[in-house]
């Protein structure tokens, strides 16, 4: 939420640097706006009325998603400074971390010439060693380990850079 700052400095931002809103709605004395942002839209709230020559401040609600709010606020600040908008880099979720670890382990085994079946036995399900060849060839576990190895190879061949871009 943006509002008039009680303190000004020589580097204060003023409302004239705000981009034109795609959509703006007044509600309970506040203005909710959607600003274009790197092919996406960013929602902002402006509290009350800010005079054109008034310094602008940002307030961030402290709750479970405060880190995400701070990242979004920093993106707005960069944008208002005239820097190009970038996609946010958010921390990996627990599921993403688990999958990345699994991919690294699978890649290690693949590089040591382990078979998909051996990888699946160690990383996913020890019971695959008891499956018949026919059952293994149609197994969802086989398809899963093949996808994991394929994705790991992709990360190794430059896809790791996507992590830095938040993908």
LOROTI-137634 format. One record per atom (N, C-alpha, C): residue in one letter; x, y, z. Coordinates in steps of 0.1 Angstrom, whole numbers, padded with zeros to 4 digits, always signed. Layout:
<atoms>
AXYZ ...
</atoms>
This chain:
<atoms>
X+0009-0012+0000 X+0000+0000+0000 X+0009+0012+0000 X+0006+0022-0009 X+0013+0034-0009 X+0005+0045-0003 X+0012+0054+0004 X+0006+0066+0010 X+0016+0077+0011 X+0011+0089+0015 X+0020+0100+0017 X+0030+0098+0028 X+0042+0100+0025 X+0053+0098+0035 X+0054+0109+0045 X+0055+0107+0058 X+0056+0118+0067 X+0070+0124+0067 X+0079+0117+0061 X+0093+0122+0060 X+0097+0123+0045 X+0103+0133+0041 X+0108+0134+0027 X+0124+0135+0027 X+0129+0130+0017 X+0144+0131+0015 X+0147+0135+0001 X+0159+0138-0002 X+0162+0143-0015 X+0160+0132-0026 X+0159+0120-0022 X+0157+0109-0032 X+0142+0104-0031 X+0133+0111-0025 X+0120+0106-0024 X+0113+0105-0037 X+0105+0094-0039 X+0097+0093-0051 X+0084+0101-0049 X+0079+0105-0060 X+0066+0113-0061 X+0056+0106-0070 X+0043+0108-0068 X+0033+0101-0076 X+0035+0103-0091 X+0042+0113-0096 X+0043+0115-0110 X+0051+0104-0117 X+0058+0096-0109 X+0065+0084-0115 X+0057+0072-0116 X+0045+0072-0111 X+0036+0060-0111 X+0032+0058-0126 X+0032+0045-0130 X+0027+0042-0144 X+0012+0044-0145 X+0007+0045-0157 X-0008+0046-0159 X-0014+0033-0155 X-0025+0033-0148 X-0031+0021-0144 X-0039+0015-0156 X-0039+0002-0157 X-0048-0005-0166 X-0062-0004-0161 X-0064-0005-0148 X-0077-0005-0141 X-0075+0001-0128 X-0083+0011-0124 X-0083+0017-0111 X-0097+0017-0105 X-0098+0013-0093 X-0111+0013-0086 X-0110+0020-0073 X-0118+0030-0070 X-0118+0036-0057 X-0127+0028-0047 X-0122+0026-0035 X-0130+0018-0025 X-0126+0022-0011 X-0135+0027-0004 X-0133+0031+0010 X-0121+0041+0012 X-0121+0051+0003 X-0110+0061+0004 X-0097+0057-0001 X-0096+0044-0006 X-0083+0040-0012 X-0085+0037-0027 X-0074+0037-0034 X-0075+0034-0049 X-0068+0021-0051 X-0074+0012-0057 X-0068-0001-0061 X-0065+0000-0075 X-0053-0003-0079 X-0049-0002-0093 X-0042-0014-0098 X-0043-0017-0111 X-0035-0027-0117 X-0025-0020-0127 X-0012-0022-0124 X-0002-0016-0133 X+0004-0027-0142 X+0006-0024-0155 X+0013-0034-0163 X+0027-0036-0158 X+0031-0049-0158 X+0044-0053-0152 X+0050-0064-0160 X+0059-0062-0169 X+0066-0072-0176 X+0057-0083-0182 X+0047-0079-0189 X+0037-0088-0195 X+0027-0093-0185 X+0027-0088-0173 X+0018-0093-0163 X+0011-0080-0157 X+0003-0082-0147 X-0003-0071-0140 X+0001-0071-0125 X+0004-0060-0120 X+0007-0059-0105 X-0003-0051-0098 X-0009-0056-0088 X-0019-0049-0080 X-0013-0041-0069 X-0017-0028-0069 X-0012-0019-0058 X-0024-0012-0052 X-0022-0007-0040 X-0033+0000-0033 X-0027+0014-0029 X-0033+0024-0032 X-0029+0038-0028 X-0039+0043-0018 X-0034+0046-0006 X-0042+0050+0005 X-0045+0065+0005 X-0058+0068+0005 X-0062+0082+0004 X-0057+0089-0009 X-0054+0102-0008 X-0050+0109-0019 X-0036+0114-0017 X-0028+0112-0027 X-0014+0117-0026 X-0012+0129-0035 X-0008+0140-0029 X-0005+0152-0037 X+0006+0149-0047 X+0006+0156-0058 X+0016+0153-0069 X+0030+0156-0064 X+0032+0166-0054 X+0045+0169-0050 X+0049+0162-0036 X+0040+0154-0031 X+0042+0147-0018 X+0051+0135-0020 X+0060+0132-0010 X+0068+0120-0011 X+0059+0108-0008 X+0063+0097-0014 X+0055+0085-0013 X+0062+0074-0004 X+0054+0068+0004 X+0059+0057+0012 X+0051+0044+0009 X+0057+0033+0013 X+0050+0020+0012 X+0048+0014+0025 X+0036+0008+0027 X+0034+0000+0040 X+0032-0014+0036 X+0038-0023+0044 X+0037-0038+0041 X+0030-0044+0052 X+0019-0052+0050 X+0012-0059+0060 X+0021-0071+0065 X+0022-0072+0078 X+0030-0083+0084 X+0021-0095+0086 X+0023-0105+0077 X+0015-0118+0078 X+0022-0129+0073 X+0016-0140+0070 X+0022-0152+0065 X+0029-0150+0051 X+0024-0140+0043 X+0030-0138+0030 X+0038-0125+0029 X+0043-0121+0041 X+0051-0108+0041 X+0063-0109+0031 X+0071-0121+0031 X+0082-0121+0022 X+0078-0118+0007 X+0067-0124+0003 X+0062-0121-0010 X+0058-0107-0012 X+0052-0101-0002 X+0048-0087-0003 X+0060-0078-0004 X+0071-0081+0003 X+0083-0074+0003 X+0090-0075-0011 X+0090-0087-0017 X+0095-0088-0030 X+0087-0080-0040 X+0074-0080-0039 X+0066-0072-0048 X+0068-0057-0047 X+0070-0053-0034 X+0073-0039-0031 X+0086-0035-0037 X+0096-0044-0036 X+0109-0041-0042 X+0108-0040-0057 X+0100-0049-0063 X+0098-0048-0078 X+0092-0035-0082 X+0082-0030-0074 X+0076-0017-0077 X+0086-0006-0076 X+0094-0006-0065 X+0104+0004-0063 X+0114+0004-0075 X+0119-0008-0079 X+0129-0008-0090 X+0122-0002-0103 X+0110-0006-0105 X+0103-0001-0117 X+0101+0014-0116 X+0098+0020-0105 X+0096+0034-0103 X+0109+0042-0105 X+0120+0034-0102 X+0133+0040-0104 X+0137+0041-0119 X+0129+0034-0127 X+0132+0034-0142 X+0140+0022-0146 X+0142+0012-0137 X+0149+0000-0140 X+0139-0010-0147 X+0143-0019-0155 X+0134-0028-0162 X+0128-0037-0151 X+0115-0041-0154 X+0109-0050-0145 X+0114-0064-0147 X+0116-0072-0137 X+0120-0085-0138 X+0110-0094-0131 X+0111-0107-0135 X+0102-0116-0128 X+0107-0118-0114 X+0098-0120-0104 X+0102-0122-0090 X+0109-0136-0089 X+0120-0136-0081 X+0126-0149-0078 X+0121-0152-0063 X+0113-0162-0063 X+0107-0167-0050 X+0114-0179-0045 X+0115-0181-0032 X+0121-0193-0027 X+0114-0206-0032 X+0121-0216-0034 X+0115-0229-0038 X+0106-0234-0027 X+0095-0240-0032 X+0085-0246-0022 X+0092-0259-0018 X+0086-0265-0007 X+0091-0278-0002 X+0091-0288-0013 X+0080-0289-0020 X+0078-0299-0031 X+0089-0297-0042 X+0092-0284-0046 X+0102-0281-0056 X+0116-0285-0051 X+0119-0283-0038 X+0131-0287-0032 X+0133-0302-0033 X+0122-0309-0029 X+0123-0324-0029 X+0125-0329-0043 X+0118-0324-0053 X+0120-0328-0066 X+0134-0325-0071 X+0139-0313-0068 X+0153-0310-0073 X+0163-0319-0067 X+0162-0323-0054 X+0171-0332-0048 X+0170-0346-0054 X+0157-0350-0057 X+0155-0363-0064 X+0162-0363-0078 X+0160-0351-0085 X+0166-0350-0098 X+0181-0351-0097 X+0187-0345-0087 X+0202-0345-0086 X+0207-0359-0083 X+0199-0366-0074 X+0203-0380-0071 X+0202-0389-0084 X+0191-0387-0091 X+0189-0395-0103 X+0200-0392-0114 X+0203-0379-0115 X+0214-0376-0124 X+0227-0382-0121 X+0230-0382-0108 X+0243-0389-0103 X+0243-0404-0107 X+0231-0410-0105 X+0231-0425-0109 X+0231-0427-0124 X+0224-0418-0131 X+0224-0419-0146 X+0238-0417-0151 X+0246-0408-0146 X+0259-0406-0150 X+0269-0417-0147 X+0265-0425-0137 X+0272-0437-0133 X+0267-0449-0140 X+0258-0447-0150 X+0253-0458-0159 X+0243-0467-0152 X+0237-0463-0142 X+0226-0471-0135 X+0214-0471-0145 X+0207-0483-0145 X+0195-0484-0153 X+0184-0476-0147 X+0174-0474-0155 X+0162-0467-0149 X+0156-0475-0138 X+0156-0488-0140 X+0150-0497-0130 X+0158-0496-0117 X+0171-0496-0118 X+0180-0495-0106 X+0177-0481-0099 X+0176-0471-0107 X+0173-0457-0101 X+0160-0457-0094 X+0150-0463-0101 X+0136-0463-0095 X+0136-0471-0082 X+0144-0482-0082 X+0144-0491-0070 X+0150-0483-0058 X+0161-0475-0060 X+0168-0468-0050 X+0160-0455-0046 X+0155-0448-0056 X+0150-0435-0053 X+0134-0435-0051 X+0127-0444-0057 X+0113-0443-0056 X+0106-0455-0049 X+0109-0467-0053 X+0101-0479-0048 X+0110-0491-0049 X+0114-0496-0037 X+0122-0508-0037 X+0115-0520-0043 X+0102-0520-0044 X+0094-0531-0049 X+0095-0533-0064 X+0101-0524-0072 X+0102-0526-0086 X+0111-0537-0090 X+0120-0541-0081 X+0130-0552-0084 X+0122-0565-0086 X+0110-0566-0080 X+0102-0578-0080 X+0092-0578-0092 X+0091-0568-0099 X+0082-0567-0110 X+0088-0575-0122 X+0079-0581-0130 X+0083-0588-0142 X+0087-0577-0152 X+0094-0581-0162 X+0099-0572-0173 X+0087-0565-0179 X+0076-0573-0182 X+0064-0567-0188 X+0058-0557-0179 X+0057-0560-0166 X+0051-0550-0157 X+0059-0538-0156 X+0073-0539-0155 X+0082-0528-0155 X+0080-0519-0167 X+0079-0525-0179 X+0078-0517-0191 X+0066-0508-0191 X+0055-0512-0184 X+0043-0504-0184 X+0040-0497-0171 X+0050-0497-0162 X+0049-0492-0149 X+0049-0477-0149 X+0041-0471-0140 X+0041-0456-0139 X+0053-0452-0132 X+0059-0460-0124 X+0072-0457-0117 X+0083-0456-0127 X+0083-0464-0138 X+0093-0463-0149 X+0091-0450-0156 X+0079-0446-0159 X+0076-0433-0166 X+0081-0422-0157 X+0078-0423-0144 X+0082-0412-0135 X+0097-0411-0134 X+0105-0422-0133 X+0120-0420-0132 X+0125-0415-0145 X+0120-0419-0156 X+0124-0414-0169 X+0122-0399-0170 X+0111-0394-0165 X+0108-0379-0165 X+0118-0372-0156 X+0121-0378-0144 X+0130-0372-0135 X+0144-0371-0141 X+0149-0382-0147 X+0162-0381-0153 X+0162-0371-0165 X+0152-0371-0173 X+0151-0362-0185 X+0151-0348-0180 X+0144-0345-0169 X+0144-0331-0164 X+0157-0327-0157 X+0163-0337-0151 X+0177-0335-0145 X+0187-0332-0156 X+0187-0339-0166 X+0196-0337-0177 X+0194-0323-0183 X+0181-0319-0184 X+0178-0305-0189 X+0183-0295-0180 X+0182-0297-0167 X+0188-0287-0157 X+0203-0286-0159 X+0209-0298-0160 X+0224-0298-0161 X+0228-0291-0174 X+0220-0292-0185 X+0224-0285-0197 X+0220-0271-0198 X+0219-0264-0187 X+0216-0250-0187 X+0202-0246-0181 X+0194-0256-0179 X+0181-0253-0173 X+0181-0248-0159 X+0193-0250-0152 X+0194-0246-0139 X+0193-0230-0138 X+0196-0224-0149 X+0194-0209-0150 X+0180-0205-0147 X+0170-0214-0151 X+0156-0211-0149 X+0153-0209-0134 X+0161-0216-0125 X+0159-0214-0111 X+0161-0200-0107 X+0171-0193-0113 X+0174-0180-0110 X+0163-0170-0115 X+0156-0174-0124 X+0145-0166-0130 X+0131-0169-0123 X+0131-0179-0114 X+0119-0182-0107 X+0110-0192-0114 X+0116-0200-0123 X+0108-0211-0129 X+0110-0224-0123 
</atoms>
